[in-house]
Amino acid sequence: MSNAKQHAAEIVRTLRARGHQAYFAGGCVRDLLLGREPADYDVSTDATPRQVMQIFPQTFAVGEQFGVVLVPPAETGGATGVPSASSGQALARQGERGKGAVEVATFRSDVGYSDGRHPDEVRFSKDPREDVQRRDFTINGMMLDPETNESLDFVGGREDLKAGIVRAIGDPERRFAEDKLRMLRAVRFAARFDYQIDPATMAAIQKLAPQIRQVSCERVREELTKMLTEGQARRAFELLDTTGLLREVLPEIAAMKGVEQSPDYHPEGDVFVHTLLLLEKLQPGGSGSIAKTLAWGALLHDVGKPPTFRVAPDRIRFDGHVEVGVKMAAEICRRLRFSNHETDQILALVDNHMRFADVQRMKQSTLKKFLRLPAFDEHLELHRIDCLSSHGQLDSYEYSREQLRSLPPEAIRPTPLITGRDLIEAGYEPGPRFKEVLAAVEDAQLEGRLASREAAMEFVLREFPL
């Protein structure tokens, strides 16, 4: 038994010892029944939040008004807190889940969802049957007794797990009206497990798809990122397209459909098909997940092609699609509120993805500067899957890998031979020209034409006389 499962089971035992009902609930039950290790564990109980906090004094009261308390492992410790709906509290909640805290929620029924996310009124309950009726999908609506390993299934979740179906509990339109993000979650679960979406559930999503715009950009971004990094990105984006959600959340990607490409370079088909092939080739890394920025870079690398499409006398062309794509990707990152660091890397991937075509003709100075781009492994992987999703030629990829293997780090990023202080001591006036001078010295150093400070200063005096 994993430490996380052991901690959750101990919470269940403690609650039951105090006379309460308690079970594992939600996604962890689904994963356990599928033979997967859950990312985290949730417990449902008839104990009220105040009772939970009295039984487990070291807690994080992250949503008492909704019946939710976090119970950290004993060695982690915790602190009683005031419930809050702030974004800071949400981040703290995510952080504590990462440390192994278990979310303990009181059985409840919800009344009204006027904001499309939170219930207007929460009524605590003693009946687990009532509690599961408010949940999203049947496969997430089961409970499990960790002591007997018997499941409580009041919504047909086991049958849908066996049949591979994502089905909303009860009336699909009502479930999605309660929280519009559930439409994206239906797509993600269907893609992740390679399931089908129940026809009635699919019809409800297609009808209500425009309402996804009411969901905060941050929540949409996180759901899309999970789709891109869980290993089934192509299937997820095909479903986003089928449901009508794609044109609502990423109209720039939907615009790729039907945009033809030159068959000489892209025999695979239009820009959308090409992008889907890239998503299909995203490989999980050492941590078992795909790098977020690489995944978004793969999705957006050709986002500038639809607006730059033209049929020239020789072939189809996309003049300036990289520059246009960088601007479009920047707007998408701003709209979805990516961090500055993530935005910089995603834009760098879009901006540099065509440079590999010239890599074997680059000067040594240009090549070395290219190879030392931050997170160059992501640039290299994007180029690899880009090639495999089109013409299939990996010459530039192999050349770049060989250069990385053969060039020591100090050759790619050498210690500067001179600095601005050296120029000042030689009599140069500080100013914009310093950047030009130092760049010229660095290029000569990277190309092997300069190897010492003395040689560098002679070069400066000769090429940039006082």
C-alpha positions, 0 to 999 in steps of 0.5 A, spaced: 500 500 500 502 506 498 503 512 503 498 516 500 493 510 500 495 508 507 494 515 509 487 516 506 485 509 509 487 511 516 483 517 515 477 513 513 478 508 519 479 514 524 472 517 522 469 510 522 472 509 529 468 516 531 461 513 529 461 516 522 461 513 515 467 514 510 469 512 504 474 513 498 470 517 493 471 520 486 477 519 481 481 515 486 476 509 486 475 509 478 483 509 478 483 503 483 478 499 479 482 500 473 488 498 476 492 505 476 495 508 482 491 514 483 494 521 483 491 523 490 485 520 494 479 523 496 474 521 502 467 522 503 464 522 510 457 524 513 462 528 518 461 535 518 467 540 516 467 542 524 467 535 526 472 533 521 477 539 524 475 536 531 477 529 529 484 532 525 486 538 529 492 539 524 488 541 517 487 546 512 480 548 511 480 550 504 472 550 503 468 549 509 462 552 506 462 546 501 464 541 506 471 540 504 477 540 509 484 537 507 488 533 512 495 532 511 500 526 513 502 526 520 509 528 518 507 534 514 503 537 519 498 543 518 494 549 520 487 550 521 485 556 517 479 560 515 475 558 508 477 562 502 475 562 495 481 566 493 486 564 488 491 564 493 487 559 497 486 555 491 494 555 490 495 553 497 490 547 496 494 544 490 500 545 494 498 541 499 495 536 495 502 535 492 504 533 499 500 528 500 494 531 503 487 528 503 481 532 501 475 530 506 468 532 503 462 531 507 456 528 504 452 533 501 447 536 495 447 542 492 442 547 490 442 552 484 449 554 480 447 561 478 455 562 477 456 556 473 461 553 478 459 554 485 452 551 488 448 557 491 446 553 497 450 546 500 446 542 504 450 537 508 447 529 508 447 523 511 446 519 505 452 517 500 446 516 495 444 523 495 452 525 495 454 522 488 448 525 484 451 531 484 458 529 481 460 529 474 460 522 471 458 515 473 466 513 472 467 518 478 461 517 482 463 511 485 465 510 493 470 504 495 470 501 502 478 501 503 477 495 509 473 490 504 475 493 498 467 493 496 465 499 491 458 503 492 455 504 485 449 508 485 450 510 478 452 505 474 459 507 474 462 500 474 458 498 467 461 504 464 468 503 466 467 496 463 464 499 457 469 504 456 463 510 456 464 517 459 457 518 461 454 524 465 450 523 472 443 524 471 441 530 466 447 531 462 445 539 461 444 540 468 451 537 470 454 542 465 450 548 467 452 546 474 460 547 472 461 548 464 468 546 465 465 539 466 464 539 458 472 539 457 473 534 463 468 529 459 473 530 453 479 529 457 477 523 460 474 520 454 481 521 451 485 519 457 482 512 457 480 512 450 473 511 452 467 514 448 462 519 450 455 517 451 451 520 446 446 524 450 452 527 454 455 528 447 449 532 445 449 536 451 456 538 450 455 540 442 449 544 444 452 548 450 459 548 447 459 556 447 457 556 454 465 554 455 467 561 454 464 563 461 469 559 464 475 562 467 481 562 462 486 559 468 481 553 468 480 552 461 488 553 460 489 547 466 484 543 463 487 543 456 494 543 458 492 536 462 489 534 455 496 535 452 500 532 457 497 526 459 499 522 453 493 522 448 493 529 445 491 527 438 485 524 441 483 529 445 483 535 440 479 530 435 474 530 440 474 538 442 473 538 434 467 533 434 464 537 440 464 544 438 469 546 444 475 547 439 472 553 436 470 556 442 477 555 446 482 555 441 479 558 434 486 559 432 487 551 432 480 550 429 482 555 423 487 550 421 482 545 418 482 545 411 488 549 410 492 545 404 499 545 404 504 543 399 504 535 398 512 536 396 513 538 404 507 535 407 504 529 404 500 528 410 495 533 409 492 540 411 495 544 417 490 541 422 492 534 420 499 535 421 498 538 428 494 532 430 500 528 428 505 532 432 500 531 438 500 524 437 508 523 437 509 527 444 512 522 448 512 522 456 519 524 459 522 521 465 517 524 470 512 520 466 509 527 463 510 531 457 513 538 458 508 543 458 511 548 454 513 543 449 506 540 448 504 547 447 509 549 442 507 543 438 500 545 438 502 552 436 508 552 432 504 552 425 498 557 428 500 562 423 499 558 417 492 559 416 492 567 415 498 567 411 496 561 406 497 563 399 497 559 392 503 561 388 505 559 381 510 554 384 506 551 390 502 553 396 506 558 400 506 561 407 510 567 407 512 570 414 508 564 418 513 564 423 513 571 425 505 571 424 505 565 428 509 568 434 504 574 435 498 569 435 501 565 440 503 571 444 496 573 444 493 566 446 498 565 452 496 572 454 489 570 453 490 563 457 494 567 462 500 563 462 506 565 466 512 569 463 517 564 463 512 559 460 510 564 455 517 566 453 519 558 452 512 557 448 514 563 443 521 561 442 519 554 440 514 557 435 519 562 433 525 557 432 522 551 429 524 553 422 531 554 423 533 547 423 532 547 415 539 552 415 542 548 421 548 545 416 549 551 413 550 556 419 556 559 421 559 556 427 558 562 431 550 562 429 550 554 430 553 555 437 548 560 439 542 556 436 544 550 440 545 554 447 537 556 446 534 555 453 531 548 454 534 546 447 532 539 448 525 541 447 526 545 440 530 539 438 524 534 440 519 539 436 523 539 430 524 531 430 516 530 431 515 536 426 519 532 421 516 525 422 509 528 421 511 531 414 516 529 410 520 524 414 527 527 413 531 527 420 538 530 417 538 536 420 535 533 427 541 528 427 546 533 425 544 538 431 544 532 435 551 530 433 554 537 434 551 537 441 555 531 443 561 533 440 561 540 442 563 541 449 559 546 453 565 551 454 565 551 446 558 552 446 558 557 451 565 560 453 567 565 458 567 572 455 574 574 453 573 581 454 568 585 458 565 592 457 570 594 463 576 592 458 573 597 453 573 602 458 580 601 460 582 601 453 579 608 452 572 607 449 566 611 451 560 607 454 554 606 449 550 602 445 556 601 440 559 596 446 553 591 444 556 591 437 563 590 439 562 585 444 558 581 440 563 581 434 568 579 439 564 573 441 562 571 434 570 571 433 571 567 439 565 562 437 568 561 430 575 559 433 578 566 431 580 569 437 582 565 443 585 570 448 584 577 451 590 580 448 588 577 441 581 580 442 583 587 444 587 587 438 581 585 434 577 590 437 582 596 436 583 593 429 575 593 427 573 598 431 578 604 432 577 609 437 
